[in-house]
Amino acid sequence: MDLPKHDSPHLHLVVATPEELLAQQNANSTEWRGTLSLEAYLRREEHLLNLPLTRNGGLTAWMLVYTPPDSESRQVICGCESIKKKALIAKDGKVEDAVAHGVASVFCPPKYRGKGYAGRIIEEVGKRLEGWQVGEGERSAFSVLFSDIGKKFYARHGWQPFPSAHIALPAQSTDQERGMSAVRLLKDGDLAELCEADEKLMRSKLASSSKSSGRSTVALVSDPVTLQWHAAREDFVNGELRLCQGSLQDRRGAIIGDEPGSRVWCYWTRLWTKPQDEAPSTLHITRLVIENEEDPAKEEAIVELLRAAQSEAKASGMDEVQLWNPSETTVAAFRQLGPKVEVVHREKESIASLRWYGEGSWEDVDWACNEKYGWC
């Protein structure tokens, strides 16, 4: 096939057919299946597509296709996916529900690279998402993606890099004293109530932040369907490779405290890597929630949650525990357990990037709760 130029009028953005999506998954599997076989990777993607977050149009598979002149056939050049997400946007103390989109799985086969096709599809998807899956006359608030190719490429096409830092501790067994008895592991059945409490707290924080700053403050909501999606990815890999003993459904995170308004809890998910990979197998704390954060005792509560996470990571065959964009209180808690740990500011991988569809510039936007649960 003679390849068209990236600005050819015969290139079109389309929603993929099931057959085109499957072909794209076969193509991108060498980069993204990780520890899974090809067959298992394809089954995982099919499984994830039928979860509450992604089914019935929650996930859209986009393709850039070439339709030659005087032909009805089309050739897939490259593709990506978007996932509709629940979001909040606050301005001058007023918080509103919003629609956002997470962009993922951007893939261009090697034979088509270096020709501007990836930039073309990203440009077109970015524009299309502004009015995608919203009411007539409405628009999405923003879209996000997490770049593994640094900060420049996606910034050129409208997604601006936001803080992308993390802090980590080694996985290790910890003693059960010094407060560990106060820690309770979270089960699937705990998540709905905690997500509701988290959203209320998030709304309050966004209202306060936007009122004091005069800027727009946005956040993705860590709702049950988002946590279920992360858990399903983890459960599938563990089910295939038998990496953990027992049910992970009883080990979704940890909490300290029983009284609403004074609790601290976190959710986590596990990412196993191949032994030959440079990246460590990591237990990611996807969301840390602190009620009554002004209480000085909360630092000690975070310390005990981190001990529980370290112990869980060790039992799960992980190398480390990692948390994204920690607050000063959280950094202080980490350093109680590892005095020399430092906050790492990522420059290449998992760069949190946001495309703003609202009034004004992205420079007038604060992204709150920019944690791992928002990754897709």
C-alpha positions as CSV (number, residue, x, y, z in Angstrom):
1,M,0.0,0.0,0.0
2,D,1.3,3.5,-0.9
3,L,1.1,5.4,2.3
4,P,-0.7,8.7,2.3
5,K,0.7,11.8,4.0
6,H,-0.4,12.5,7.5
7,D,-2.5,15.4,6.4
8,S,-4.2,13.5,3.6
9,P,-8.0,14.1,3.2
10,H,-8.3,10.3,2.8
11,L,-7.4,9.7,6.4
12,H,-10.4,9.6,8.7
13,L,-11.1,9.1,12.4
14,V,-13.6,6.4,13.0
15,V,-15.0,4.2,15.8
16,A,-13.5,0.8,15.3
17,T,-15.4,-2.3,14.4
18,P,-15.0,-5.3,16.8
19,E,-12.7,-6.9,14.1
20,E,-10.6,-3.8,13.8
21,L,-10.2,-3.5,17.6
22,L,-9.1,-7.2,17.8
23,A,-6.6,-6.7,15.1
24,Q,-5.2,-3.6,16.9
25,Q,-5.0,-5.6,20.2
26,N,-3.0,-8.3,18.4
27,A,-0.7,-5.7,17.0
28,N,-0.1,-3.8,20.3
29,S,0.2,-6.9,22.5
30,T,4.0,-7.1,22.2
31,E,4.3,-3.8,24.0
32,W,1.4,-4.0,26.5
33,R,0.7,-7.6,27.5
34,G,3.5,-7.6,30.1
35,T,3.6,-10.9,31.9
36,L,0.6,-12.4,30.0
37,S,0.7,-14.6,26.9
38,L,-1.0,-13.2,23.7
39,E,-4.0,-15.4,24.2
40,A,-4.4,-14.3,27.9
41,Y,-3.9,-10.7,27.0
42,L,-6.7,-10.8,24.4
43,R,-9.0,-12.4,27.0
44,R,-8.1,-9.8,29.5
45,E,-9.0,-7.0,27.2
46,E,-12.3,-8.6,26.3
47,H,-13.0,-9.1,30.0
48,L,-12.2,-5.5,30.8
49,L,-14.4,-4.3,28.0
50,N,-17.4,-5.8,29.7
51,L,-17.0,-4.1,33.1
52,P,-19.4,-1.4,34.3
53,L,-16.9,1.4,33.6
54,T,-16.3,0.4,30.0
55,R,-19.3,-1.5,28.7
56,N,-22.2,0.0,26.7
57,G,-19.9,2.6,25.1
58,G,-18.0,3.5,28.3
59,L,-14.9,2.7,26.2
60,T,-14.6,3.9,22.7
61,A,-12.0,2.4,20.3
62,W,-10.8,5.0,17.8
63,M,-8.9,4.3,14.6
64,L,-7.3,6.4,12.0
65,V,-8.1,4.7,8.7
66,Y,-7.0,5.3,5.1
67,T,-9.8,5.1,2.5
68,P,-8.2,5.2,-0.9
69,P,-9.9,7.4,-3.6
70,D,-12.8,5.7,-5.4
71,S,-12.8,2.8,-2.8
72,E,-15.1,1.8,0.1
73,S,-12.4,-0.3,1.8
74,R,-10.4,1.1,4.7
75,Q,-7.0,0.3,6.1
76,V,-6.3,0.9,9.8
77,I,-3.2,3.0,10.3
78,C,-3.2,3.5,14.1
79,G,-5.5,3.6,17.0
80,C,-6.3,4.6,20.6
81,E,-9.1,4.3,23.2
82,S,-11.0,6.7,25.4
83,I,-12.9,5.9,28.6
84,K,-15.7,8.1,29.8
85,K,-15.1,9.2,33.4
86,K,-17.0,10.9,36.1
87,A,-15.4,14.2,37.1
88,L,-15.9,17.3,39.2
89,I,-15.1,20.9,38.3
90,A,-15.2,23.8,40.8
91,K,-15.0,27.6,40.3
92,D,-15.4,30.3,42.8
93,G,-16.5,27.7,45.4
94,K,-19.2,26.1,43.3
95,V,-18.8,22.5,42.4
96,E,-20.5,20.8,39.4
97,D,-20.6,17.3,38.0
98,A,-18.8,16.9,34.7
99,V,-17.8,14.5,32.0
100,A,-14.2,13.8,31.3
101,H,-12.4,11.2,29.2
102,G,-9.2,9.2,29.8
103,V,-7.2,8.5,26.6
104,A,-5.2,5.2,26.6
105,S,-3.7,2.6,24.3
106,V,-2.3,5.0,21.8
107,F,-0.5,2.6,19.3
108,C,1.0,3.0,15.9
109,P,2.6,-0.1,14.3
110,P,6.3,0.2,13.6
111,K,5.8,0.2,9.8
112,Y,3.7,3.3,10.1
113,R,5.8,5.3,12.6
114,G,7.7,8.5,11.9
115,K,5.1,9.7,9.4
116,G,3.0,11.9,11.6
117,Y,0.0,9.5,11.9
118,A,0.1,9.3,15.7
119,G,0.0,13.1,15.9
120,R,-2.9,13.1,13.5
121,I,-5.1,10.7,15.5
122,I,-4.3,12.4,18.8
123,E,-5.2,15.8,17.3
124,E,-8.5,14.5,16.0
125,V,-9.4,12.5,19.1
126,G,-8.7,15.5,21.3
127,K,-11.1,17.6,19.3
128,R,-13.8,14.9,19.1
129,L,-13.8,14.2,22.8
130,E,-14.8,17.8,23.6
131,G,-18.4,17.0,22.5
132,W,-18.3,13.2,23.0
133,Q,-20.9,11.5,25.1
134,V,-22.4,14.7,26.5
135,G,-25.8,16.3,26.1
136,E,-26.7,18.4,23.1
137,G,-25.1,21.8,23.4
138,E,-22.8,20.6,26.2
139,R,-19.1,19.8,26.2
140,S,-16.7,17.6,28.2
141,A,-14.8,19.4,30.9
142,F,-11.4,17.9,30.1
143,S,-9.5,14.8,29.0
144,V,-6.4,13.2,30.5
145,L,-3.7,10.8,29.4
146,F,-0.6,9.4,30.9
147,S,2.4,9.6,28.6
148,D,5.2,7.1,28.5
149,I,7.1,9.0,25.9
150,G,7.9,12.1,27.9
151,K,6.2,15.5,28.0
152,K,6.7,17.1,24.6
153,F,4.8,15.0,22.1
154,Y,1.4,15.2,23.7
155,A,1.9,18.8,24.8
156,R,2.3,19.7,21.1
157,H,-1.1,18.2,20.5
158,G,-3.0,19.8,23.4
159,W,-2.4,17.8,26.5
160,Q,-0.3,19.8,29.0
161,P,1.9,17.9,31.5
162,F,0.9,18.3,35.2
163,P,2.8,17.3,38.3
164,S,3.9,13.7,37.9
165,A,5.8,12.7,41.0
166,H,5.9,9.6,43.3
167,I,7.5,8.3,46.4
168,A,8.3,4.7,47.2
169,L,9.2,2.3,50.0
170,P,10.6,-1.2,49.7
171,A,8.2,-4.1,50.2
172,Q,9.0,-5.8,53.5
173,S,7.3,-7.7,56.2
174,T,6.5,-5.5,59.2
175,D,5.9,-6.4,62.8
176,Q,2.2,-6.5,63.9
177,E,2.7,-4.1,66.9
178,R,3.1,-0.3,67.0
179,G,-0.4,0.4,65.7
180,M,-0.7,-2.4,63.1
181,S,-3.5,-3.9,65.1
182,A,-5.6,-0.8,64.3
183,V,-5.4,-1.5,60.6
184,R,-8.2,-3.3,58.9
185,L,-7.9,-4.6,55.3
186,L,-10.6,-3.5,52.9
187,K,-12.8,-5.9,51.0
188,D,-14.8,-5.3,47.8
189,G,-17.9,-4.8,50.0
190,D,-16.3,-1.8,51.8
191,L,-15.6,0.3,48.7
192,A,-19.0,1.7,47.9
193,E,-19.5,3.5,51.2
194,L,-15.9,4.7,51.3
195,C,-16.2,6.0,47.7
196,E,-19.3,8.0,48.7
197,A,-17.5,9.5,51.7
198,D,-14.4,10.3,49.5
199,E,-16.5,12.1,46.9
200,K,-18.2,14.3,49.6
201,L,-14.8,15.1,51.0
202,M,-13.5,15.8,47.5
203,R,-16.3,18.2,46.7
204,S,-15.6,20.1,49.9
205,K,-11.9,20.4,49.1
206,L,-12.5,21.5,45.5
207,A,-15.0,24.2,46.7
208,S,-12.6,25.5,49.2
209,S,-9.6,25.4,46.8
210,S,-11.4,27.1,43.9
211,K,-12.9,29.8,46.2
212,S,-9.5,30.8,47.7
213,S,-7.6,30.6,44.4
214,G,-10.1,32.0,42.0
215,R,-9.0,29.3,39.6
216,S,-10.8,26.3,38.2
217,T,-10.1,23.1,40.1
218,V,-10.9,19.7,38.6
219,A,-10.7,16.1,39.7
220,L,-11.6,12.7,38.5
221,V,-13.9,10.9,40.9
222,S,-12.6,7.7,42.5
223,D,-15.9,5.9,42.2
224,P,-16.6,2.2,42.6
225,V,-16.6,1.4,38.9
226,T,-13.1,2.9,38.5
227,L,-11.8,0.9,41.5
228,Q,-13.4,-2.2,40.1
229,W,-11.7,-1.7,36.8
230,H,-8.3,-1.5,38.4
231,A,-9.1,-4.6,40.6
232,A,-10.3,-6.6,37.6
233,R,-7.0,-6.0,35.8
234,E,-5.1,-7.2,38.9
235,D,-7.3,-10.2,39.5
236,F,-7.0,-11.3,35.9
237,V,-3.2,-11.4,35.9
238,N,-3.2,-13.1,39.3
239,G,-5.7,-15.7,38.1
240,E,-3.6,-16.4,35.0
241,L,-0.2,-16.6,36.7
242,R,-1.1,-17.6,40.3
243,L,1.2,-15.0,41.8
244,C,-0.7,-14.6,45.1
245,Q,-2.2,-17.1,47.4
246,G,-5.8,-16.6,48.6
247,S,-8.4,-14.1,47.4
248,L,-7.3,-10.6,46.5
249,Q,-11.0,-9.5,46.9
250,D,-10.4,-9.3,50.7
251,R,-7.3,-7.2,50.2
252,R,-8.2,-4.0,48.2
253,G,-6.6,-1.6,50.6
254,A,-6.5,-0.7,54.3
255,I,-8.2,1.6,56.8
256,I,-7.6,3.0,60.2
257,G,-10.6,4.3,62.3
258,D,-14.3,3.4,62.4
259,E,-15.8,6.8,63.0
260,P,-16.8,8.7,59.9
261,G,-15.0,12.0,59.8
262,S,-11.9,10.8,61.5
263,R,-10.7,7.9,59.3
264,V,-7.7,7.4,57.0
265,W,-7.8,4.8,54.3
266,C,-6.1,3.8,51.0
267,Y,-6.9,1.6,48.0
268,W,-4.1,-0.3,46.2
269,T,-3.5,-2.3,43.1
270,R,-0.6,-4.6,42.2
271,L,1.4,-4.4,39.0
272,W,3.7,-7.4,38.3
273,T,6.5,-7.0,35.8
274,K,8.7,-9.6,34.1
275,P,12.0,-10.6,35.9
276,Q,14.0,-9.2,33.1
277,D,12.3,-5.8,33.2
278,E,14.0,-2.8,34.7
279,A,10.8,-1.6,36.3
280,P,10.0,-3.1,39.7
281,S,6.8,-5.0,40.5
282,T,4.9,-2.4,42.4
283,L,2.0,-2.2,44.8
284,H,0.5,1.2,43.8
285,I,-1.5,3.1,46.4
286,T,-4.1,4.3,44.0
287,R,-5.8,6.7,46.4
288,L,-5.1,7.9,49.9
289,V,-8.1,9.5,51.7
290,I,-7.6,11.5,54.9
291,E,-10.6,12.8,56.8
292,N,-9.9,15.7,59.1
293,E,-6.4,16.1,57.6
294,E,-5.6,19.0,60.0
295,D,-5.4,16.6,62.9
296,P,-1.6,16.1,63.7
297,A,-2.3,12.4,64.6
298,K,-3.1,11.6,60.9
299,E,0.6,11.4,60.1
300,E,1.0,8.4,62.4
301,A,-2.1,6.8,60.9
302,I,-0.6,7.1,57.4
303,V,2.6,5.5,58.8
304,E,0.6,2.5,59.9
305,L,-1.2,2.2,56.6
306,L,2.2,2.3,54.8
307,R,3.4,-0.5,57.0
308,A,0.4,-2.5,56.1
309,A,1.0,-1.8,52.4
310,Q,4.6,-2.8,52.7
311,S,3.6,-6.1,54.3
312,E,1.0,-6.7,51.6
313,A,3.5,-5.9,48.9
314,K,5.9,-8.4,50.3
315,A,3.3,-11.1,50.6
316,S,2.2,-10.4,47.0
317,G,5.7,-10.7,45.5
318,M,6.1,-7.0,44.9
319,D,9.4,-5.1,45.1
320,E,8.0,-1.7,46.4
321,V,5.1,0.4,47.5
322,Q,4.5,3.6,45.5
323,L,2.2,6.6,45.8
324,W,1.7,9.4,43.3
325,N,1.9,13.1,44.1
326,P,2.2,12.9,47.9
327,S,1.2,15.7,50.2
328,E,3.7,17.1,52.7
329,T,2.0,15.1,55.4
330,T,2.4,11.9,53.4
331,V,6.0,12.6,52.5
332,A,6.7,13.0,56.3
333,A,5.0,9.7,57.0
334,F,7.1,7.9,54.3
335,R,10.3,9.3,55.8
336,Q,9.4,7.9,59.2
337,L,9.8,4.5,57.5
338,G,12.6,5.4,55.1
339,P,14.5,8.5,56.1
340,K,16.4,8.7,52.9
341,V,13.4,8.2,50.5
342,E,12.9,11.1,48.0
343,V,10.1,12.3,45.9
344,V,10.8,11.3,42.3
345,H,9.6,13.8,39.6
346,R,9.0,11.7,36.5
347,E,10.2,13.0,33.2
348,K,9.4,10.2,30.8
349,E,6.9,7.6,32.1
350,S,3.3,8.1,33.3
351,I,3.3,11.8,32.8
352,A,-0.1,13.0,33.9
353,S,-1.4,15.3,31.1
354,L,-4.6,17.2,30.8
355,R,-6.5,18.8,27.9
356,W,-8.8,21.6,29.0
357,Y,-12.1,22.2,27.2
358,G,-13.4,24.9,29.6
359,E,-13.2,28.7,29.6
360,G,-9.8,30.3,29.7
361,S,-6.5,28.5,29.6
362,W,-5.2,25.3,31.0
363,E,-2.7,27.4,32.9
364,D,-5.7,28.6,35.1
365,V,-6.6,25.0,36.1
366,D,-5.6,23.0,39.2
367,W,-5.8,19.2,38.9
368,A,-6.7,17.9,42.4
369,C,-6.4,14.3,43.6
370,N,-4.0,13.6,40.8
371,E,-3.3,10.0,41.9
372,K,-2.9,6.6,40.4
373,Y,-6.7,5.8,40.3
374,G,-7.0,8.2,37.4
375,W,-4.6,6.2,35.2
376,C,-6.0,4.2,32.3
